[in-house]
Amino acid sequence: MLVSLRSDINWFISRPLHTSTQAREHLKRLLAYTRYIVVESLGSLPRSFVPGPSLHHARFIQLEIITSPKDFTKARDHQHLHHHAKKDAASKIEVATSTETVYIVGETVISEKEALAGINNGSLVNVGESTPIFAPPVAQPPKPTTTTSLQNLGAQFLEKSSSVASLANPTTTSQPPPPPKSTQAPKPSTSPSNPPSGDIGLDSKFPSGQIECSEFPSDYGALRLDYLKLGGYSGIQIVDDDFSMEESKNINTIRTGVPNDKCTEGAMCSYACPPGYQKSQWPDAQGANKQSIGGLYCNKDGYLELTRKSNPVLCVPGAGGVSIKNDLDEVVSTCRTDYPGTESMTIPAEAMPGKSVVLTNPDSSTYYKWNNMPTTAQYYVNNKGLAAKDACLWNCPCDENKPQNYKTCGNWAPVNIGVGLAEDGNNTYIAIFQNAPTQRSAKLNFNIEITGDVNSKCGYKDGEFTTDGKSTEGCTTAMSKGGKAVIRYYS
């Protein structure tokens, strides 16, 4: 959550689902001497992958304190903190900053060491929207040029795949067992045998209530993902038995589908769209604990219903202007989180050698609002040589028998990309950063540079992030309205 005014901070403090009493008091004390506070609420694993009912739920809150400018932007880059794009690329102003991170289990504040140990050994899972950085980077004062006022770029930007839950032990959400593990990891494909595609019926209106849930709506632009073994859907969320599209204000029970589940009565069935497009469907009622929910609804008669009847076309274009150019000799899969929805990294943008693919750029002013806040997109960048069917999923075949700290694909991909058009419509922000702390050490087997109509040089070379040629812990650049930006993968 990005908070810029005292009234907003007080609103945040009054929300019991967002922080404990101890943390709320800590925030109140900060108000006494802080002009601006950036608060990042950090999150959890998708529910189908949460290991067991005895798991402790922790809340991680990062505070970045901006003490000087009237108009300011965030002073340092995210490292897998998914709420907001950094504005230092667009607003070259000097700011004085300090950073404090609070780690909370229930009502108890714990140390960074305890938090890191808990995440590493699986006894703690983050509750919220992303995962924290341990040992935050030192702020790098940007070069002064022009200034711009604070923009709320979105609750999803640089988002860690997750579902939001309350601080108390959740009792209203059932959790299925993790998907079964195979005893032998299949060998990943180095090129796609059937690359995902789906340009049929992109402009066709979906006939709500007339198509059976067992029939995937590929004739209406949706992109079928058979490798997930969910009947072509990108994710399934089975919701309250008494859910009503017209009457429900929130959803208390959510069970995330696992492989071989079907889109059946009482389920929200999410779907992918072709590159450059994104799904248009999500219900007004969202998770009671702020979980995101998206897709078509399979009603009690077994037919698919629109969840946003005001938008009968299933796939809508993004703001455009951003693409990936693969100058490597092997395929590269860049995978977007399914958001709103299960928030697993299942939406593919597969770039073949020497080819380009459009990267969907959400317009924050019109796309999904999380808790009344605009959202953008996060992508997971996998090593070259992995087709979408082997990389755009939570657990990759190539990592199947590896311990978590040795995984390098899917949820453990080395690098994230964040993309989104700001709510004011003036700039698209593009960020690249380490997928930390989920994946703190792995490096991509190729380099990245962002070129085109951007206002700073943002790149990744030999495992290091750079801004205008200087080493950083992540970087952000901005593309003005009407511009073009290319995220180039190269050796």
C-alpha positions in Angstrom: 0.0 0.0 0.0 1.3 3.4 -0.9 0.4 6.1 1.6 1.2 9.8 0.9 -0.9 11.9 3.2 -1.5 11.9 7.0 -5.2 11.2 6.5 -4.3 8.1 4.4 -1.9 7.0 7.1 -4.5 7.3 9.8 -6.9 5.3 7.6 -4.2 2.6 7.3 -3.7 2.5 11.0 -7.4 2.1 11.6 -7.6 -1.0 9.5 -7.2 -4.1 11.7 -6.6 -6.4 8.8 -3.5 -4.6 7.7 -1.4 -4.5 10.8 -1.2 -5.5 14.5 -1.9 -3.2 17.5 1.9 -3.0 18.1 2.6 -2.0 14.5 -0.3 0.5 14.5 1.3 2.2 17.6 4.6 2.2 15.8 3.1 3.9 12.8 1.5 6.5 15.0 4.8 7.4 16.6 6.3 7.8 13.2 3.6 10.4 12.4 5.2 12.8 14.9 8.3 13.4 12.8 7.6 12.1 9.3 6.2 14.1 6.5 5.6 11.3 4.1 5.5 7.6 4.7 5.5 4.9 2.1 4.0 1.7 3.6 4.3 -1.6 1.7 2.1 -4.4 2.9 3.8 -7.6 2.1 2.2 -11.0 1.3 1.7 -14.8 1.1 2.0 -17.8 -1.1 -1.1 -18.8 -3.2 -3.3 -20.8 -0.9 -2.9 -24.1 -2.8 0.8 -24.1 -1.9 0.5 -23.1 1.8 2.0 -26.0 3.6 -0.4 -27.1 6.3 -2.8 -25.7 8.9 -0.2 -25.3 11.6 1.7 -22.7 9.6 2.2 -19.4 11.3 1.1 -16.3 9.4 3.4 -13.3 9.5 2.9 -9.7 8.4 5.9 -7.8 7.0 5.6 -4.0 6.7 8.3 -1.9 5.1 8.4 1.8 5.9 10.3 4.2 3.8 10.4 7.7 5.3 10.7 10.6 2.9 11.7 13.7 4.9 12.4 16.5 2.6 10.6 17.2 -0.8 7.2 18.7 -1.4 6.9 16.7 -4.6 8.7 13.4 -4.4 9.1 10.0 -5.8 10.3 6.8 -4.1 14.0 7.0 -3.6 15.1 3.4 -4.1 14.2 0.4 -6.2 12.1 -2.5 -5.2 13.5 -5.9 -4.7 10.4 -8.0 -5.1 8.2 -5.6 -3.1 5.4 -5.6 -5.5 3.3 -2.6 -4.6 4.7 0.3 -6.5 7.0 1.3 -9.3 9.8 3.5 -8.3 9.5 7.0 -9.6 13.2 8.0 -9.4 13.5 7.2 -13.1 10.9 9.8 -13.9 11.5 12.4 -11.2 15.2 13.0 -10.8 15.2 14.8 -7.4 17.3 14.4 -4.3 15.5 13.1 -1.2 16.6 12.2 2.3 15.4 8.7 3.2 15.6 6.1 5.9 14.1 2.7 5.9 12.7 0.6 8.7 11.2 -2.9 8.3 8.8 -4.4 10.9 8.3 -8.1 11.1 5.2 -9.2 12.9 3.7 -12.6 13.8 0.2 -12.2 15.3 0.7 -9.3 17.7 4.4 -9.9 18.3 7.2 -8.0 16.5 10.1 -10.4 15.6 13.6 -9.7 14.5 14.8 -9.8 10.9 16.9 -12.9 11.7 13.8 -14.7 13.0 11.7 -13.6 10.0 14.3 -14.8 7.5 14.8 -18.1 9.3 11.0 -18.7 9.4 10.6 -18.1 5.7 13.6 -20.3 4.8 12.5 -23.2 7.0 8.8 -22.9 5.9 7.4 -22.2 9.4 6.4 -18.7 8.4 4.4 -17.5 5.4 3.8 -13.9 4.4 0.3 -12.6 4.7 -0.5 -9.8 2.3 0.7 -9.3 -1.3 4.5 -9.9 -1.6 7.6 -10.8 0.2 10.1 -8.6 2.1 13.6 -7.7 1.4 16.1 -8.6 4.0 18.9 -6.0 4.4 17.3 -3.2 2.4 19.5 -1.4 -0.1 21.0 2.0 0.7 19.1 4.8 -1.0 21.0 6.2 -4.1 20.3 10.0 -4.5 19.2 10.5 -8.1 20.5 13.3 -10.3 18.3 16.4 -10.0 16.4 17.5 -13.2 12.7 17.9 -13.2 10.2 17.0 -10.5 6.9 15.4 -10.5 4.2 14.9 -7.8 3.6 11.5 -6.2 1.6 9.1 -8.3 0.0 6.0 -6.9 1.1 3.5 -9.5 -0.7 0.6 -8.2 -1.2 -2.1 -5.6 0.0 -4.9 -7.9 3.2 -3.3 -9.4 6.2 -5.6 -8.7 3.8 -8.0 -7.1 4.8 -11.2 -5.4 2.4 -14.0 -6.3 0.1 -14.3 -3.3 -3.2 -14.1 -1.6 -4.0 -11.5 1.0 -5.1 -12.8 4.5 -5.8 -11.2 7.9 -3.3 -11.1 10.7 -5.4 -13.4 12.8 -5.2 -17.1 12.0 -7.6 -17.5 9.0 -10.5 -19.8 9.6 -12.7 -19.0 6.7 -10.5 -20.2 3.9 -10.0 -23.8 3.2 -6.7 -25.0 1.9 -6.3 -28.0 -0.4 -3.2 -30.1 -0.2 -0.2 -29.2 -2.3 -0.2 -30.7 -5.8 1.4 -34.2 -5.8 5.1 -34.3 -6.7 6.4 -36.7 -9.3 9.2 -39.0 -8.4 11.2 -38.1 -11.5 11.5 -34.6 -13.0 10.6 -34.5 -16.7 13.2 -32.9 -19.0 12.1 -29.4 -19.9 11.5 -28.5 -23.5 14.0 -26.2 -25.2 11.4 -25.1 -27.7 7.6 -25.2 -27.7 5.9 -27.9 -29.6 2.6 -26.0 -29.6 3.3 -22.4 -28.5 0.3 -20.8 -26.8 -1.8 -18.8 -29.2 -5.3 -17.4 -29.3 -6.4 -14.7 -31.6 -9.9 -16.1 -32.3 -12.9 -14.1 -31.3 -11.0 -11.3 -29.5 -13.8 -8.9 -30.4 -16.7 -11.3 -29.9 -19.1 -10.7 -27.0 -19.3 -13.7 -24.6 -22.8 -15.2 -24.3 -23.1 -15.2 -20.5 -24.9 -18.3 -19.1 -25.0 -20.2 -22.4 -21.7 -22.0 -22.5 -21.0 -25.0 -20.3 -18.2 -24.7 -17.8 -16.5 -27.7 -19.2 -16.1 -25.9 -22.6 -13.1 -23.6 -22.5 -14.1 -20.2 -24.2 -11.3 -20.2 -26.7 -13.7 -18.9 -29.4 -13.9 -15.7 -27.5 -10.2 -14.8 -27.4 -9.2 -16.7 -24.3 -5.8 -18.5 -24.4 -6.0 -22.2 -23.5 -3.3 -23.4 -21.2 -3.5 -27.2 -21.2 -0.1 -27.7 -19.5 -1.6 -26.5 -16.2 -4.1 -29.4 -16.2 -7.0 -27.2 -15.2 -9.1 -27.7 -18.3 -7.3 -24.9 -20.2 -7.9 -22.3 -17.4 -5.1 -20.3 -15.9 -6.5 -20.8 -12.3 -9.5 -22.0 -10.5 -10.9 -20.5 -7.2 -13.9 -22.4 -5.6 -15.8 -19.8 -3.6 -18.6 -19.7 -1.0 -21.6 -22.1 -1.5 -24.0 -19.2 -1.0 -22.1 -16.8 -3.4 -24.4 -14.6 -5.4 -23.2 -12.4 -8.2 -25.9 -9.8 -7.4 -25.9 -9.9 -3.6 -22.5 -11.0 -2.2 -20.4 -8.2 -0.9 -17.3 -10.3 -0.2 -16.2 -13.9 -0.3 -15.2 -15.7 2.8 -14.2 -19.1 1.6 -11.7 -19.6 -1.3 -10.2 -23.0 -2.3 -7.6 -22.7 -5.0 -7.7 -25.4 -7.7 -4.8 -27.8 -8.1 -3.9 -29.9 -11.3 -6.7 -32.1 -12.6 -9.4 -29.9 -11.0 -12.1 -28.7 -13.3 -14.1 -25.5 -13.8 -17.2 -26.7 -12.0 -20.2 -25.3 -10.2 -19.3 -22.6 -7.7 -15.9 -21.8 -9.1 -14.3 -18.7 -10.5 -12.4 -19.8 -13.6 -9.6 -17.5 -14.7 -8.1 -17.5 -18.1 -5.2 -16.2 -20.1 -5.3 -13.9 -23.1 -2.9 -13.5 -26.0 0.2 -11.2 -25.5 -0.9 -7.6 -25.4 -4.3 -8.5 -24.0 -5.6 -9.3 -20.5 -8.7 -10.7 -18.9 -11.6 -8.4 -18.3 -13.5 -10.5 -15.8 -13.6 -10.4 -12.0 -16.5 -10.1 -9.6 -17.3 -7.0 -7.5 -17.2 -9.3 -4.4 -13.6 -10.0 -3.5 -11.9 -11.9 -0.7 -13.1 -10.9 2.8 -9.4 -10.8 3.7 -8.4 -8.9 0.6 -7.6 -11.8 -1.6 -8.0 -11.1 -5.3 -10.5 -13.1 -7.2 -10.9 -13.2 -11.0 -12.4 -15.0 -14.0 -15.7 -16.2 -15.2 -18.2 -17.7 -12.8 -19.4 -21.3 -13.2 -23.0 -21.0 -11.9 -25.0 -23.7 -10.1 -26.4 -24.9 -13.4 -22.9 -25.5 -14.8 -22.8 -22.6 -17.2 -20.2 -19.8 -17.5 -21.3 -16.3 -16.5 -19.6 -13.0 -17.0 -18.5 -11.5 -13.7 -18.4 -8.0 -15.2 -21.4 -7.8 -17.4 -20.5 -4.2 -18.4 -17.6 -5.7 -20.3 -18.8 -8.7 -22.4 -15.5 -9.1 -24.3 -13.2 -11.6 -22.4 -9.9 -10.1 -23.5 -9.1 -6.4 -23.5 -5.9 -4.7 -24.8 -3.5 -3.1 -22.5 -2.1 0.4 -22.9 0.5 -0.9 -25.4 4.0 0.4 -26.2 6.1 -2.4 -24.5 7.5 -5.4 -26.1 10.2 -8.1 -25.6 12.9 -8.7 -28.2 14.7 -12.0 -27.9 18.1 -11.7 -29.5 19.2 -15.1 -28.0 19.5 -18.5 -29.6 16.9 -20.1 -27.5 13.3 -19.5 -26.4 12.6 -17.3 -23.3 9.4 -17.4 -21.3 8.3 -14.3 -19.4 5.3 -15.2 -17.2 2.7 -12.8 -15.7 0.9 -13.5 -12.5 -2.7 -14.4 -12.8 -4.1 -11.3 -11.2 -6.8 -10.9 -10.0 -7.0 -14.6 -9.3 -4.7 -17.2 -7.9 -1.8 -14.9 -8.5 0.4 -17.8 -9.7 2.8 -16.9 -12.6 0.8 -18.7 -15.3 0.2 -16.1 -18.0 2.8 -16.7 -20.8 4.7 -14.3 -23.1 6.9 -16.7 -25.0 9.6 -15.2 -27.2 11.2 -17.4 -29.8 14.9 -16.8 -30.9 15.2 -13.7 -32.9 11.5 -12.8 -32.4 9.5 -10.2 -30.5 6.4 -10.6 -28.3 4.2 -7.8 -26.9 4.2 -7.5 -23.1 0.8 -6.5 -21.8 1.0 -3.1 -20.2 -2.1 -2.5 -17.9 -3.7 0.9 -17.8 -3.9 1.5 -14.0 -6.9 3.9 -14.5 -9.2 1.3 -16.0 -7.9 -2.1 -14.8 -8.6 -4.1 -11.7 -8.7 -2.1 -8.4 -7.3 -3.9 -5.4 -8.9 -2.4 -2.2 -9.9 0.6 -4.3 -6.2 1.0 -5.4 -5.0 0.8 -9.0 -3.0 -2.2 -10.1 -0.3 -3.0 -12.6 1.5 -6.2 -13.6 4.5 -8.3 -12.6 6.3 -10.8 -14.7 8.7 -13.6 -13.9 11.7 -13.9 -16.2 13.0 -17.5 -16.7 16.3 -18.7 -18.0 16.6 -19.2 -21.7 15.8 -22.6 -23.0 12.5 -23.1 -21.2 9.2 -23.0 -23.1 6.1 -21.5 -21.5 4.7 -25.0 -20.6 7.8 -25.7 -18.6 8.3 -22.3 -17.0 4.9 -20.4 -16.6 3.7 -22.3 -13.6 4.5 -22.4 -9.9 6.7 -25.5 -9.8 8.7 -26.2 -12.9 9.5 -29.7 -14.1 13.2 -28.9 -14.2 13.0 -28.0 -10.5 10.7 -30.8 -9.3 13.2 -32.7 -7.1 15.3 -29.8 -6.0 15.1 -28.1 -2.6 13.6 -24.6 -2.7 16.9 -22.9 -2.3 18.1 -24.6 -5.5 15.1 -23.8 -7.7 15.5 -21.3 -10.5 12.2 -21.4 -12.5 8.6 -20.4 -12.1 8.0 -19.0 -8.6 11.8 -19.1 -8.2 12.8 -17.4 -11.4 15.8 -15.1 -11.0 14.3 -11.8 -12.2 11.0 -9.9 -12.1 9.7 -7.2 -14.5 7.1 -4.8 -13.5 5.0 -2.9 -16.1 2.2 -0.4 -15.8 0.7 2.8 -17.2 0.3 5.2 -14.3 -3.2 6.3 -13.3 -2.7 9.8 -14.7 -2.0 8.2 -18.2 1.2 10.1 -18.7 4.0 7.6 -18.1 4.4 3.8 -18.3 6.9 2.6 -15.7 9.1 -0.4 -16.4 11.2 -2.0 -13.6 13.5 -5.0 -13.5 14.7 -6.4 -10.1 15.8 -9.6 -8.3 13.0 -12.0 -7.3 14.0 -11.6 -3.6 13.8 -13.0 -1.1 12.2 -16.0 -2.9 15.2 -16.2 -5.2 18.1 -14.1 -3.9 21.1 -15.8 -5.5 20.3 -17.2 -8.9 21.2 -15.2 -12.0 19.7 -15.3 -15.5 21.8 -16.9 -18.2 21.4 -13.8 -20.4 21.4 -10.0 -20.1 18.5 -7.5 -20.3 18.4 -3.9 -21.5 15.4 -1.5 -21.9 15.7 0.6 -25.0 13.4 3.0 -26.9 11.5 6.1 -25.7 12.6 5.8 -22.1 14.1 8.4 -19.8 17.0 6.4 -18.3 19.1 3.4 -19.1 17.9 0.4 -17.1 19.5 -3.0 -17.5 20.8 -6.3 -16.2 24.2 -7.5 -17.2 26.2 -10.5 -15.9 23.8 -10.8 -13.0 24.0 -7.1 -12.0 21.3 -4.4 -12.3 22.4 -1.0 -13.6 20.9 2.4 -13.9 22.6 4.7 -16.4 25.5 2.4 -16.3 25.9 2.4 -12.5 25.3 -0.7 -10.4 22.1 -0.8 -8.5 19.8 -3.3 -6.8 17.1 -3.0 -9.4 16.1 -0.2 -11.8 13.1 1.6 -13.1 12.6 3.7 -16.3 9.7 5.6 -17.6 8.2 5.8 -21.1 6.0 8.8 -21.9 2.6 8.6 -23.4 2.7 7.4 -27.1 6.2 6.1 -26.7 7.7 2.6 -27.5 10.0 0.6 -25.2 11.8 -2.7 -26.0 12.9 -5.1 -23.3 15.8 -6.8 -25.1 17.2 -10.2 -24.1 20.8 -10.7 -25.3 24.0 -12.6 -24.6 
